[in-house]
């Protein structure tokens, strides 16, 4: 899937459990917007990481809450819980 397709729509056919859990937490908290680094930063692009990493402090600082799946092996891990 290329970047132009992702700009139109992020496919969520079977998202990783970590994403599903984060979406559920956002819904329970009535949060309209959810930042998921793996979806919003091109993971294999140093240029995108450099550009977006300068904004991440503001994203985290201004968020209602921050979730970190530190125990997940990867985005396809066992989720937040």
C-alpha positions in Angstrom: 0.0 0.0 0.0 1.4 3.4 -0.9 1.3 6.7 0.9 -1.4 8.2 -1.5 -3.8 5.3 -0.7 -3.2 5.8 3.1 -3.9 9.5 2.8 -7.4 8.6 1.6 -8.1 5.8 4.0 -6.3 3.7 6.6 -7.6 0.2 6.2 -8.7 -1.3 9.5 -9.8 -4.8 8.2 -8.1 -6.6 11.1 -6.0 -4.1 13.1 -3.5 -5.3 15.7 -4.9 -5.9 19.1 -2.9 -3.0 20.5 -4.7 -0.6 18.1 -8.1 -2.1 18.9 -7.4 -1.7 22.7 -6.3 1.9 22.2 -9.4 2.7 20.1 -11.6 1.2 22.9 -9.9 3.3 25.6 -10.4 6.4 23.4 -14.1 5.5 23.0 -14.6 4.9 26.7 -13.0 8.3 27.5 -15.1 10.0 24.7 -11.9 11.0 22.9 -12.4 12.0 19.3 -8.8 11.9 18.1 -6.2 9.2 18.6 -2.5 9.4 17.7 -1.0 6.1 16.8 2.7 6.5 15.9 2.7 3.4 13.7 -0.1 4.8 11.6 0.8 8.4 11.5 4.6 8.2 10.9 6.0 6.4 8.0 8.0 3.7 9.8 10.5 3.1 7.1 11.3 6.7 6.4 14.1 8.5 8.2 12.9 11.8 6.7 9.3 11.3 8.1 10.6 10.3 11.5 12.9 13.4 11.6 10.0 15.7 10.7 7.4 14.1 12.9 9.6 13.5 16.0 9.9 17.2 16.4 6.1 17.4 17.0 5.7 14.3 19.2 6.5 16.2 22.4 3.6 18.5 21.7 1.3 15.7 20.8 2.0 13.8 24.1 2.0 17.0 26.2 -1.4 18.1 24.9 -3.1 14.8 24.9 -5.8 13.9 27.5 -3.8 10.7 28.3 -0.9 8.7 26.8 -1.0 5.0 26.4 2.2 3.1 25.9 2.2 -0.6 24.9 5.6 -1.2 26.4 5.0 -4.8 26.9 3.9 -5.5 23.3 6.5 -7.2 21.2 5.4 -5.3 18.0 2.3 -3.7 16.6 0.8 -7.1 16.1 1.4 -8.0 19.8 -1.1 -9.1 22.4 -2.5 -5.6 23.0 -2.6 -3.3 25.9 -4.1 -5.6 28.5 
